[in-house]
Amino acid sequence: MLDYKIIDRIIQSALDEDIGSEDITTIATVNKDKQASATLLIKQEGIIAGLSIAERVFYLVDESIRFVRKIEEGSKVKKGVIVATVEGNAKSILTAERTALNFLQRMSGIATYANIFVDAVKHTKAEIIDTRKTAPGLRYIDKLAVKLAGCKNHRIGLYDMFLIKDNHIEVAGSITSAVNACRDYNLKNQTDYLIEVEVKNLRETEEALDCNVDVIMLDNFSLKEMTKAVNFIAGKCKVEASGGISLENVKQIAEAGVDYISIGALTHSVKALDISLNINI
């Protein structure tokens, strides 16, 4: 279920940034009563994601615009496919065009890249998950794109689970101290947030396992050390692999028996999918 309160806030910020005081070119060149139709055309093979966001952009610019999807979110599309049509006031369509395309192209680019990883590990139990390495202000949108690609969202922010990383351990004094502090927080606040610990070696893995945490993140482990850690943990908690993940090694990492593989590049190194909006009068 989409949270349109969050979505509308993100879109309105993007529209304000783009339109400013007014769209002077469109106002100067287009009759205010002129009607038009347009098609959203795929120019590059990939996964389509963000049609719901693009539709919302047009709606927030002009509620009378009719946006018709021709394909479902998360579908694989080929070059030349029309994924949606837009009908209504020509001025409104032109004003909304770039913002709608920016969201649609970015989200489709994320989904296309993420889906390649999904396909690479589909023969294993491993799930591809995202990180917090998203564009500032666009986390909800970026993570929605990842989900539409068949991946799983990790924590949304700093507020929905404990993730004890190396700097937390350094300040707290040890993994055990940090985990105990998180448990005290849960007890004091009557919450039940999951506890995940990032570890760098087998010694830290053993300490985290002794603390009965929910997830152990193996950070930048070699494949050999990762396999040892997975065997040592032996299903007593979930295991996440992180750091240095690429299309070249993700299959082997999944086959090592981890539950999750987190990849920051899904959202921090986005190549937009090529999509155009073509006006027809």
C-alpha positions as a LaTeX table, in Angstrom:
\begin{tabular}{lrrr}
\hline
Residue & $x$ (\AA) & $y$ (\AA) & $z$ (\AA) \\
\hline
Met1 & 0.00 & 0.00 & 0.00 \\
Leu2 & 1.53 & 3.27 & $-1.11$ \\
Asp3 & 1.82 & 6.09 & 1.40 \\
Tyr4 & 0.58 & 9.01 & $-0.69$ \\
Lys5 & 1.28 & 11.49 & 2.09 \\
Ile6 & 4.99 & 10.77 & 1.74 \\
Ile7 & 4.81 & 10.48 & $-2.05$ \\
Asp8 & 2.96 & 13.77 & $-2.49$ \\
Arg9 & 5.49 & 15.58 & $-0.28$ \\
Ile10 & 8.38 & 14.26 & $-2.39$ \\
Ile11 & 6.66 & 15.07 & $-5.67$ \\
Gln12 & 5.58 & 18.55 & $-4.60$ \\
Ser13 & 9.15 & 19.36 & $-3.59$ \\
Ala14 & 10.34 & 18.25 & $-7.04$ \\
Leu15 & 7.64 & 20.26 & $-8.80$ \\
Asp16 & 8.44 & 23.37 & $-6.76$ \\
Glu17 & 12.11 & 22.98 & $-7.63$ \\
Asp18 & 11.36 & 22.68 & $-11.35$ \\
Ile19 & 8.46 & 25.09 & $-11.90$ \\
Gly20 & 9.46 & 27.84 & $-9.46$ \\
Ser21 & 7.27 & 30.90 & $-10.04$ \\
Glu22 & 5.85 & 29.49 & $-13.32$ \\
Asp23 & 6.70 & 27.54 & $-16.48$ \\
Ile24 & 7.46 & 30.57 & $-18.62$ \\
Thr25 & 8.14 & 28.73 & $-21.91$ \\
Thr26 & 4.88 & 26.78 & $-21.82$ \\
Ile27 & 2.87 & 29.83 & $-20.74$ \\
Ala28 & 4.36 & 31.86 & $-23.59$ \\
Thr29 & 3.94 & 29.26 & $-26.36$ \\
Val30 & 0.84 & 27.17 & $-25.52$ \\
Asn31 & $-2.78$ & 28.29 & $-25.50$ \\
Lys32 & $-4.20$ & 27.71 & $-22.05$ \\
Asp33 & $-7.18$ & 25.79 & $-23.45$ \\
Lys34 & $-5.23$ & 23.58 & $-25.87$ \\
Gln35 & $-5.84$ & 19.85 & $-25.38$ \\
Ala36 & $-3.31$ & 17.12 & $-26.20$ \\
Ser37 & $-2.44$ & 13.48 & $-25.74$ \\
Ala38 & 0.98 & 11.94 & $-25.13$ \\
Thr39 & 2.64 & 8.55 & $-24.93$ \\
Leu40 & 5.35 & 7.35 & $-22.57$ \\
Leu41 & 7.70 & 5.37 & $-24.79$ \\
Ile42 & 10.38 & 2.91 & $-23.67$ \\
Lys43 & 13.64 & 3.44 & $-25.58$ \\
Gln44 & 15.73 & 0.83 & $-23.77$ \\
Glu45 & 14.97 & $-2.68$ & $-22.50$ \\
Gly46 & 14.48 & $-2.95$ & $-18.75$ \\
Ile47 & 12.07 & $-3.15$ & $-15.81$ \\
Ile48 & 9.39 & $-0.50$ & $-15.58$ \\
Ala49 & 8.92 & 1.03 & $-12.14$ \\
Gly50 & 7.33 & 4.28 & $-11.04$ \\
Leu51 & 4.21 & 4.50 & $-13.18$ \\
Ser52 & 2.20 & 5.18 & $-10.03$ \\
Ile53 & 4.57 & 8.03 & $-9.16$ \\
Ala54 & 4.49 & 9.51 & $-12.66$ \\
Glu55 & 0.70 & 9.37 & $-12.63$ \\
Arg56 & 0.69 & 11.21 & $-9.31$ \\
Val57 & 2.93 & 13.94 & $-10.74$ \\
Phe58 & 0.42 & 14.69 & $-13.49$ \\
Tyr59 & $-2.45$ & 14.56 & $-10.99$ \\
Leu60 & $-0.80$ & 17.08 & $-8.66$ \\
Val61 & $-0.21$ & 19.45 & $-11.58$ \\
Asp62 & $-3.72$ & 19.04 & $-12.97$ \\
Glu63 & $-6.37$ & 16.75 & $-11.49$ \\
Ser64 & $-8.20$ & 16.59 & $-14.84$ \\
Ile65 & $-5.32$ & 14.86 & $-16.67$ \\
Arg66 & $-6.12$ & 11.26 & $-17.62$ \\
Phe67 & $-3.19$ & 8.85 & $-17.14$ \\
Val68 & $-3.72$ & 5.31 & $-18.46$ \\
Arg69 & $-1.19$ & 2.57 & $-17.72$ \\
Lys70 & $-0.62$ & 0.09 & $-20.51$ \\
Ile71 & 1.61 & $-2.26$ & $-18.52$ \\
Glu72 & 1.96 & $-3.37$ & $-14.91$ \\
Glu73 & 4.61 & $-2.05$ & $-12.52$ \\
Gly74 & 7.64 & $-4.34$ & $-12.29$ \\
Ser75 & 7.15 & $-5.76$ & $-15.79$ \\
Lys76 & 10.02 & $-6.38$ & $-18.18$ \\
Val77 & 9.70 & $-4.07$ & $-21.17$ \\
Lys78 & 11.39 & $-3.92$ & $-24.56$ \\
Lys79 & 12.42 & $-0.91$ & $-26.61$ \\
Gly80 & 9.44 & 0.62 & $-28.43$ \\
Val81 & 6.79 & $-0.33$ & $-25.88$ \\
Ile82 & 4.27 & 2.33 & $-24.85$ \\
Val83 & 3.83 & 1.99 & $-21.10$ \\
Ala84 & 1.22 & 4.71 & $-20.57$ \\
Thr85 & $-0.81$ & 7.41 & $-22.27$ \\
Val86 & $-1.59$ & 10.89 & $-20.98$ \\
Glu87 & $-4.53$ & 13.04 & $-22.08$ \\
Gly88 & $-5.62$ & 16.51 & $-21.05$ \\
Asn89 & $-4.59$ & 20.13 & $-21.03$ \\
Ala90 & $-1.43$ & 20.53 & $-23.15$ \\
Lys91 & 0.01 & 23.18 & $-20.85$ \\
Ser92 & $-0.34$ & 20.91 & $-17.81$ \\
Ile93 & 1.18 & 17.92 & $-19.59$ \\
Leu94 & 4.23 & 19.92 & $-20.66$ \\
Thr95 & 4.71 & 21.42 & $-17.21$ \\
Ala96 & 4.59 & 18.00 & $-15.52$ \\
Glu97 & 6.62 & 16.16 & $-18.18$ \\
Arg98 & 10.17 & 16.43 & $-16.87$ \\
Thr99 & 9.38 & 15.75 & $-13.23$ \\
Ala100 & 7.29 & 12.71 & $-14.16$ \\
Leu101 & 10.06 & 11.39 & $-16.41$ \\
Asn102 & 12.75 & 12.02 & $-13.81$ \\
Phe103 & 10.96 & 9.80 & $-11.30$ \\
Leu104 & 10.03 & 7.15 & $-13.87$ \\
Gln105 & 13.50 & 6.95 & $-15.41$ \\
Arg106 & 15.30 & 6.82 & $-12.06$ \\
Met107 & 12.99 & 4.21 & $-10.57$ \\
Ser108 & 13.08 & 2.07 & $-13.70$ \\
Gly109 & 16.88 & 2.29 & $-13.75$ \\
Ile110 & 17.05 & 1.09 & $-10.15$ \\
Ala111 & 14.57 & $-1.71$ & $-10.79$ \\
Thr112 & 16.36 & $-2.83$ & $-13.96$ \\
Tyr113 & 19.73 & $-3.11$ & $-12.21$ \\
Ala114 & 18.31 & $-4.72$ & $-9.07$ \\
Asn115 & 16.44 & $-7.33$ & $-11.07$ \\
Ile116 & 19.71 & $-8.56$ & $-12.61$ \\
Phe117 & 20.91 & $-9.46$ & $-9.10$ \\
Val118 & 17.59 & $-11.14$ & $-8.32$ \\
Asp119 & 17.93 & $-13.36$ & $-11.38$ \\
Ala120 & 21.52 & $-14.22$ & $-10.47$ \\
Val121 & 20.56 & $-15.69$ & $-7.06$ \\
Lys122 & 17.08 & $-17.06$ & $-7.75$ \\
His123 & 18.33 & $-20.65$ & $-7.42$ \\
Thr124 & 19.29 & $-20.00$ & $-3.77$ \\
Lys125 & 17.47 & $-18.89$ & $-0.63$ \\
Ala126 & 19.30 & $-15.55$ & $-0.59$ \\
Glu127 & 17.30 & $-12.34$ & $-0.92$ \\
Ile128 & 18.75 & $-9.17$ & $-2.39$ \\
Ile129 & 18.17 & $-6.20$ & $-0.09$ \\
Asp130 & 18.85 & $-2.48$ & $-0.32$ \\
Thr131 & 20.64 & $-0.07$ & 2.03 \\
Arg132 & 20.28 & 3.53 & 3.23 \\
Lys133 & 22.57 & 4.70 & 0.41 \\
Thr134 & 19.74 & 6.49 & $-1.35$ \\
Ala135 & 19.40 & 9.97 & $-2.83$ \\
Pro136 & 18.61 & 12.40 & 0.01 \\
Gly137 & 14.88 & 13.03 & 0.10 \\
Leu138 & 14.11 & 10.16 & $-2.29$ \\
Arg139 & 14.47 & 7.14 & 0.01 \\
Tyr140 & 10.82 & 6.11 & $-0.14$ \\
Ile141 & 10.89 & 6.31 & $-3.94$ \\
Asp142 & 14.23 & 4.50 & $-4.30$ \\
Lys143 & 13.20 & 1.69 & $-1.98$ \\
Leu144 & 9.87 & 1.32 & $-3.76$ \\
Ala145 & 11.78 & 0.79 & $-7.02$ \\
Val146 & 13.95 & $-1.88$ & $-5.41$ \\
Lys147 & 10.87 & $-3.69$ & $-4.14$ \\
Leu148 & 9.22 & $-3.58$ & $-7.57$ \\
Ala149 & 12.31 & $-5.35$ & $-8.92$ \\
Gly150 & 11.67 & $-8.34$ & $-6.67$ \\
Cys151 & 14.10 & $-7.39$ & $-3.90$ \\
Lys152 & 13.43 & $-6.88$ & $-0.20$ \\
Asn153 & 13.75 & $-3.60$ & 1.67 \\
His154 & 16.18 & $-3.48$ & 4.56 \\
Arg155 & 15.53 & $-0.95$ & 7.32 \\
Ile156 & 13.96 & 2.26 & 6.05 \\
Gly157 & 15.90 & 4.56 & 8.36 \\
Leu158 & 17.55 & 4.85 & 11.73 \\
Tyr159 & 14.26 & 4.38 & 13.54 \\
Asp160 & 12.88 & 0.95 & 12.60 \\
Met161 & 15.57 & $-1.53$ & 13.71 \\
Phe162 & 18.91 & $-1.66$ & 15.53 \\
Leu163 & 21.96 & $-1.98$ & 13.28 \\
Ile164 & 25.11 & $-1.99$ & 15.38 \\
Lys165 & 28.05 & $-1.06$ & 13.14 \\
Asp166 & 31.78 & $-0.83$ & 13.83 \\
Asn167 & 31.66 & 2.75 & 15.12 \\
His168 & 28.83 & 1.91 & 17.54 \\
Ile169 & 30.92 & $-1.02$ & 18.82 \\
Glu170 & 33.97 & 1.23 & 19.20 \\
Val171 & 32.03 & 3.77 & 21.27 \\
Ala172 & 30.12 & 1.18 & 23.30 \\
Gly173 & 33.28 & $-0.80$ & 24.07 \\
Ser174 & 32.24 & $-4.18$ & 22.67 \\
Ile175 & 29.60 & $-6.00$ & 20.69 \\
Thr176 & 28.15 & $-7.38$ & 23.91 \\
Ser177 & 27.86 & $-3.93$ & 25.51 \\
Ala178 & 26.18 & $-2.50$ & 22.42 \\
Val179 & 23.69 & $-5.38$ & 22.16 \\
Asn180 & 22.83 & $-5.16$ & 25.86 \\
Ala181 & 22.23 & $-1.41$ & 25.48 \\
Cys182 & 19.81 & $-2.06$ & 22.61 \\
Arg183 & 17.96 & $-4.66$ & 24.68 \\
Asp184 & 17.72 & $-2.16$ & 27.53 \\
Tyr185 & 16.25 & 0.36 & 25.08 \\
Asn186 & 13.62 & $-2.14$ & 23.97 \\
Leu187 & 12.76 & $-2.95$ & 27.57 \\
Lys188 & 12.59 & 0.66 & 28.68 \\
Asn189 & 10.50 & 1.79 & 25.70 \\
Gln190 & 8.36 & $-1.37$ & 25.42 \\
Thr191 & 9.53 & $-1.89$ & 21.85 \\
Asp192 & 10.65 & $-5.00$ & 20.03 \\
Tyr193 & 13.08 & $-3.74$ & 17.39 \\
Leu194 & 15.24 & $-6.39$ & 15.73 \\
Ile195 & 18.94 & $-6.31$ & 16.54 \\
Glu196 & 21.53 & $-6.71$ & 13.78 \\
Val197 & 25.29 & $-6.59$ & 14.31 \\
Glu198 & 27.97 & $-5.90$ & 11.72 \\
Val199 & 31.07 & $-8.09$ & 12.19 \\
Lys200 & 34.47 & $-8.02$ & 10.51 \\
Asn201 & 35.89 & $-11.45$ & 11.39 \\
Leu202 & 35.09 & $-14.85$ & 12.89 \\
Arg203 & 35.93 & $-13.73$ & 16.44 \\
Glu204 & 33.33 & $-10.98$ & 16.26 \\
Thr205 & 30.90 & $-13.42$ & 14.63 \\
Glu206 & 31.21 & $-15.71$ & 17.65 \\
Glu207 & 30.61 & $-12.84$ & 20.08 \\
Ala208 & 27.55 & $-11.65$ & 18.17 \\
Leu209 & 26.15 & $-15.18$ & 18.04 \\
Asp210 & 26.66 & $-15.55$ & 21.81 \\
Cys211 & 24.53 & $-12.41$ & 22.22 \\
Asn212 & 21.59 & $-14.10$ & 20.44 \\
Val213 & 21.06 & $-11.30$ & 17.96 \\
Asp214 & 18.53 & $-11.49$ & 15.14 \\
Val215 & 20.88 & $-10.87$ & 12.22 \\
Ile216 & 24.65 & $-10.99$ & 11.80 \\
Met217 & 26.08 & $-8.92$ & 8.94 \\
Leu218 & 29.30 & $-10.31$ & 7.50 \\
Asp219 & 31.05 & $-7.17$ & 6.29 \\
Asn220 & 33.62 & $-7.58$ & 3.50 \\
Phe221 & 34.29 & $-11.26$ & 4.30 \\
Ser222 & 36.18 & $-13.33$ & 1.76 \\
Leu223 & 34.15 & $-16.16$ & 0.28 \\
Lys224 & 36.15 & $-18.67$ & 2.31 \\
Glu225 & 35.62 & $-16.83$ & 5.60 \\
Met226 & 31.96 & $-16.24$ & 4.77 \\
Thr227 & 31.39 & $-19.96$ & 4.27 \\
Lys228 & 33.08 & $-20.68$ & 7.61 \\
Ala229 & 30.91 & $-18.06$ & 9.34 \\
Val230 & 27.67 & $-19.40$ & 7.81 \\
Asn231 & 28.56 & $-22.92$ & 8.92 \\
Phe232 & 29.47 & $-21.68$ & 12.39 \\
Ile233 & 26.21 & $-19.74$ & 12.78 \\
Ala234 & 24.36 & $-22.84$ & 11.57 \\
Gly235 & 20.95 & $-21.21$ & 11.24 \\
Lys236 & 20.85 & $-19.81$ & 14.79 \\
Cys237 & 20.14 & $-16.37$ & 13.34 \\
Lys238 & 19.81 & $-14.76$ & 9.94 \\
Val239 & 23.01 & $-13.94$ & 8.03 \\
Glu240 & 23.58 & $-10.94$ & 5.78 \\
Ala241 & 26.50 & $-10.49$ & 3.40 \\
Ser242 & 27.61 & $-6.92$ & 2.74 \\
Gly243 & 30.47 & $-5.07$ & 1.10 \\
Gly244 & 32.14 & $-5.64$ & $-2.23$ \\
Ile245 & 29.11 & $-7.29$ & $-3.81$ \\
Ser246 & 29.07 & $-7.30$ & $-7.61$ \\
Leu247 & 27.43 & $-9.17$ & $-10.45$ \\
Glu248 & 30.67 & $-11.15$ & $-10.74$ \\
Asn249 & 30.55 & $-12.59$ & $-7.22$ \\
Val250 & 26.91 & $-12.39$ & $-6.07$ \\
Lys251 & 26.09 & $-15.94$ & $-7.25$ \\
Gln252 & 28.94 & $-17.47$ & $-5.22$ \\
Ile253 & 28.02 & $-15.40$ & $-2.18$ \\
Ala254 & 24.40 & $-16.56$ & $-2.38$ \\
Glu255 & 25.55 & $-20.16$ & $-2.71$ \\
Ala256 & 27.57 & $-19.79$ & 0.50 \\
Gly257 & 24.23 & $-19.97$ & 2.33 \\
Val258 & 23.56 & $-16.40$ & 3.46 \\
Asp259 & 19.97 & $-15.22$ & 3.92 \\
Tyr260 & 20.41 & $-11.65$ & 2.70 \\
Ile261 & 22.80 & $-9.82$ & 0.38 \\
Ser262 & 22.79 & $-6.04$ & 0.80 \\
Ile263 & 23.96 & $-3.92$ & $-2.12$ \\
Gly264 & 24.33 & $-0.16$ & $-1.85$ \\
Ala265 & 24.91 & 0.22 & $-5.60$ \\
Leu266 & 21.26 & $-0.59$ & $-6.27$ \\
Thr267 & 20.40 & 2.98 & $-5.30$ \\
His268 & 23.62 & 5.00 & $-5.00$ \\
Ser269 & 24.85 & 4.39 & $-8.56$ \\
Val270 & 21.72 & 4.70 & $-10.64$ \\
Lys271 & 21.70 & 4.76 & $-14.45$ \\
Ala272 & 18.31 & 6.03 & $-15.58$ \\
Leu273 & 16.32 & 3.96 & $-18.06$ \\
Asp274 & 15.76 & 5.79 & $-21.34$ \\
Ile275 & 12.07 & 6.79 & $-21.54$ \\
Ser276 & 10.50 & 9.63 & $-23.51$ \\
Leu277 & 7.20 & 11.47 & $-23.52$ \\
Asn278 & 5.90 & 12.25 & $-27.01$ \\
Ile279 & 3.09 & 14.79 & $-27.47$ \\
Asn280 & 0.38 & 14.23 & $-30.07$ \\
Ile281 & $-2.02$ & 17.03 & $-30.98$ \\
\hline
\end{tabular}
